[in-house]
Amino acid sequence: QVQLVESGGGLVQAGGSLRLSCAASGRTFSSYVMGWFRQAPGKEREFVTAISWIGSNTYYADSVKGRFTISRDNAKNTVYLQMNSLKPEDTAVYYCAASGKSYPLPERSYEYDYWGQGTQVTVSS
């Protein structure tokens, strides 16, 4: 069992920044890949980014490249998502997730085994 809890969401104006955190507890292993997904109202859940706990390999969706950065702090069992230059289309519920895969970095929701409850990010015009 792995428990994931997201935090850091909120309301921000376009062009602003937010940093999301995902704290893991319970069964936590460094071999787990951690990822971020998001889901806007009326849309399917989409992949945002992923990071390997071993080697710090990362992968980003084209829509967030150059604006979002995923990072990790193994000592705190926490993954972060730094979001800069936010746009209204970034508005969604953001979820962190853990996957047993290592390579290639998974980008499909069904490849992830554990999920957080989500945190709302709203970007106003």
ABEGO torsion letter per residue (X at the ends): XBBBBBBGBEBBBBGBBBBBBBBBBEBBBAABBBBBBBBBBGBBBBBABBBBABGGBBBBBAAABGABBBBBBAAAGBBBBBBBGBBAAABBBBBBBBBABAOBBBABAAABABBBAEBBBBBBX
